[in-house]
Amino acid sequence: MPPKDQASRQTQTPLPAESSPSPQLDTDTQLDTSSRENELSANSASASVVAGVAVEDSRPRSGTEPAARRTAPNLTPAMFDLLSGMLTAGIEPQTAKALLEDARVRCGDEGCNQPWLLQSTLSHLLARQLRCAPALELSSDEQKVVALVGPTGVGKTTTLAKIAAGFRYEHGSQIGLITLDTFRLGAVDQLLQYAELISAPLEVVSSPAHVTGALQRLRECDLVLLDTAGRAPKDAEQLSILADFLHAADPDAVHLVCSATSSKAHVCDTIAQFSALQPTSLAITKLDEAVEFGQWLDVLRNGHLPISYLTAGQHVPQDIAVASSAKLASLLLGLAVHPTSDSELNASGEITSEVAHAW
């Protein structure tokens, strides 16, 4: 008697006697796309479509014809991979195609077959379209007052702590903190812990009338940072109250803090509604949690607010970087996952000679 496993196998339905293996694509020419799931005839011309760009099938046209990659003239395999990456990052198809075409023109036919050159050129092209705010600079004879505003849960207090700790430990600056957030449970205690960490005085202000006095008590500080309560973008009444606080403080800069996990529609609405507070720049947080940050591309390159800070993670003060167009472009294209690293572009942060030559 055969073993149980053999008996079990004998009861399985046998394969048809005349079955023949399906034609195989050359390993180097396989394209990872869902349209490949349907079996195609070896002698028929077919195409895969990615974001409206046709890619001809690389299947041999006859039994004697050697297998060769057959793609549309303006979409090399390197371009296909880069386009797929942009779509995965959340960039709109038409925007992705336009960027890719610009990079193709810059790189030329030979450069379009070199993934690293194509990526670097595309990153540089996009970086030229993004605007970042200059880094905050302090002087010994002039105090700077900076406020952070934004919706609830975007990481304003943590971002403020990172900025404060950075100036305290890296530059030896005297930091003063003011919190206007007396609404959120535990908000004052959280900021107090950060204040103790960097030996910074903390003022708790509950009304606009008390702001001037708090600033006067912190007059010896090089930098005063204002933490504010999170407000829903559509809460006009609360935004008006916050505007009164800011008017009393008269800050040198107002950073609108937005989370990279927000949708394109939400960030557009936030920027529009918070415009009443006259923000001077945009700080983007939680980049390590973002899934499709590329959807922000059109918002950032067409918006009027320059980008000031990029954050990813909870570590204070490590997980923050002064925004640069190169870092931002790399993050939008899905070529980087953390704003404090430039390794995806160039170790020195400079344009390579090959990219310069492509220009």
N, C-alpha and C positions, 0 to 999 in steps of 0.2 A: 504493500500500500504506500503511495507516495506521501511525503510529509504534507502537513496541513497547508503550508504556504504554497506548495506546488499545486495541490488540489484546488486551492482558491484561485490561483492564476489560470488553471485550465478552464474554469468556468467563465472567464472574461471573454467578451466578444472579440473575435480575431479581427485583425486589420484586413481590409480588402487586398486581395492577392495582387492586383494590378496597380496599387498605389505607388506613386513616384515622388521623390523628394521635391520640395518646392525650390524654385531657383533662388540662389543666394546672392546677396549684394557683396561686392568687394568690401572687406573689413574696413579699409581706409575711407570708404565712401558712404558708410551708413549715416543717415541723418536721424537724430533722435526726435521724432515728431509723431504725433498721433495719427496722421494720415497714412503712415507706413503700415498700419495694422491691417489694411485691406490688401489681399493678395492681388498682384498685378501681373499681367502677361509679360513674358520676357521680350516680346517683339513689339510691344505697344509703348508709345511715348506717354509719360505721365508726369505730374508735377505735384509738389507739395507747396502749400502756401503758408507763409509765416508773415502775419501782419500785412497781407496784401502783396508780398513780394514773392514771385514765382521762382521755384527752384526745380529745374528739370531733373527727372529721375536719372540716377547714375547706373541703372541696370544695363547690361550689354544688349545691343540691338540684334545680335545674331549669335549663333553658337561659335562662329569663328572670329567674331570681333572681340578684341581684348577689352576687358572692363576698364572704364575710364570715368573720371568725374565729369559729369555734364551739368553745369550750372548756368544760370542766367549770367550774362556778361558782367553785371554789376553786383553780384553777390557771391563772393568767394566763400569757402568753408569758414575762414576766419571771420568774415563779416556775418555769416549766418550765426555763428556762436555768439558774437557780440550782440547782434540783434535780439537773439533769444534771451540773453542775459538782461538786456534793457527792459524787455517786456516782462520778464519775471520780477524785475525790480519795481514794476508798476508804472513805467513810462508809457504815455499814450502812444499807440502804434504809429500815427502820423508823425508825431514828434520824433520818435525813435528812428523812423526811416529818413527823415530830413537830416538828423544829426549824422547818421551813417553815411549818407550821400556826401555831406560836407567833408567827412573824414576820408572818404574814397577819393575825392578830388585832390585833397591835400597829399595823400599818400602815394597816389599813382597806382598803376596796375601791379607793379612788383610789391609795393608796400602793403597792399591789401591782402597779401598772402602771409604776412608776418603779424601774428596776433599781438605781440607786445608793442610793435610800432603802431598798429591800428588803435589799440587801447590808449596808448599815451597821447596820440594825436587827437582822438575823440575827447579825452579828458581835458586836454588843453583847449580845444575848441569850446567846450562847454564852460570851462573856467572863465574864459573871456566874456561870457554872457552873464556871469554872476557878480553881485556886488556885496562886498563885505565891509563892515565898519572898521575903522582903525582901532588898534589896541588902546585900551584905557591907559593913559599916562598920568602919573602924579608928580607934583612939584612940592618942594618944601615950603613955598611961600603962598600956596593957594590950595584951599580945601576943595575936594570934589564930593558932590552929593549925587548918588546914583540910586534910582528906584527900580524895583522889579515888580511888574504887574502881569496878570494873566488869569486864565480860567482856573478852576479848582483842580487839584490833583496833577498839575503839570511839573511839579518839582521846583517851585520858586525858592522855597526856603533852603533846600539842599544846594541849589545853584548859587544862592547868595553865600552860603557857607564856603563853597568851593572858591568863589572869587575872593572872599575875605581871607581865607587861609592862604591862598596863593600870594596875595600882596603882603600878608604878615610874615610868612616864612621865607619867601623868595626875595622880597625887597625890603623887609624890615619896617614896613609902613605901620603907622598907628591907625588902627581901625576902630570905628564906632558903629554900633548897630542900633537901628530904630525899627520896632515892629508896630505896624498898624493893625495887625491881625489879632484882634481880641475876640473873634467870633469862633474860630475853629478850636475845638477841645484839644488842649495840649500844645497849641502852637507856640505860646510863649515859653513853655518849658523846653520845647525842642530847640528854639533859638538860643535860649539861655545856656544850654549844654554846649552849643557851638561857640558862644561868646566866651565861656570859661576856658574852652580848649585853646583859644587864641589870645586869651587875656584881653578881651575887648569889652568896654562898657556897653551896656544894653539899656535903651530907653523904651518904655512901653507907653504908647500914645493912644488915647481913646477918642480924641476929638481934634479937628483941625486947629482949634485955638491953642492946643498944647504943643504943636509942632515946632513953633519958633523957640519956645523955651528949651525943648529937647536938643535942638541944633545948637543953641547957645551953650549948653552944658557939654557938648561934644566939640567945641570950637578948636580944641587942640589936636584933634584927629586929622590925619592926612586924607582919609577916605571915610565917608559916612554912607552906609548901605541901608536902604529902606525896604523892609519886607512888608508886603501888603496881603490882605485877605484875598483868596480866590473869588472871582466873580463870574457868574454865568454871562456869556456874551450878550444875551438878550435881556438881561436884567438892567434896564436903563436907570432905574432909581438908585441901585447900589453903585453903578458905574459913576453916577453923578456925585454921590457922596465921596467916592474914592478920588474923583477929580478935585474936590474941595481940599482933600488932604495934600494932594500933589501941588496944588496951587500955593498952599501955605509953605510947603517944603521948597518949592522952586528948584527942583533937581537939575543938575547939569546934563543928565542923561536918563532916559526911561527905557528899560529893556522890556519888551513884550515877550513873555516866555510861553512857548508853545511846545507841546509834546509831538515827537515824530511819529507817534502811534496814531495821531489824529488823521482823519480822512481829509482829502483835498477840500471837500465842501466845508468841513468844520473849520479848518484853518483859514479859509477865505472869509467865513463868517466872523471868526474871532478877530482877524485883522481889521475888518470893516467896522465891527462894533466897538473895539477898543481904540479906534482912531480918535474918539472923543477925548482920550487921555493924552493924545499927542506923543505917542512913543517915538523914540529916535532910532531904535534898532530892534532886531528880532533875535532872540536866543532860542535855540532848538535843543530840546532835552530828549532823553530816553531813546537815543539812536540805537542802542543795543537791543531794544525791544521792538523796533520798527520792522514791519514785514514788507511793505511796499512804499518805502520812502521816495522812490522815483516819481510817484504821482504828484509830489510837491514841485517838480521841476518847473513847470510853467508858472506856478505861483511865485516862485523865488526869482526867476529871471525877469518876470514882467512886473513884479511888485516894486513899491517905492521904498520899502524898508531894507536897509543893508543888514547883513547877518553879523552878529557880534560874537556869540559863543556857541559851541557845540559840546554837548555832554552825553556821556554813555556810562551808566553805572552809578553806584552809590558811594564809591570811595571818595573821601574828602582829604586833600584837594586834587587827587590824581585824575579823576575821570572828567576832565574838562579841558577844552582847548580853545584858544582864540581862533575864531573862524578865519579860514583862508579860502579863496576861490578854488584852489587845487584840492584841498581836503573835501570841500563841499561837492565838487564835481565827482570825485571818486565815490563818495557816499551815494549820490543820486544815481549813478550808473551801476551801482551794485558791485563795484570793484573793491570796496573797502567796507569793513564792518565796525571800525572803531575810529573816532575822529582824532585820536592822539597818535596815530601811526600813519606815516607817509610811505610805507614800504611798497604799497601797491603802485605808486607812481614813480618815485625816484628817491633814493636814500637821502640825497642832499636837498630835495625839494626843488631842484632846478630842472629845466627842460633839457633832455638829452640831445646830443648833437644830431642824432638821427631824426628826432622830431623837428629840430630847428631846420634841418635840411629839407624836410617835407614841406616846410613853410616857404 
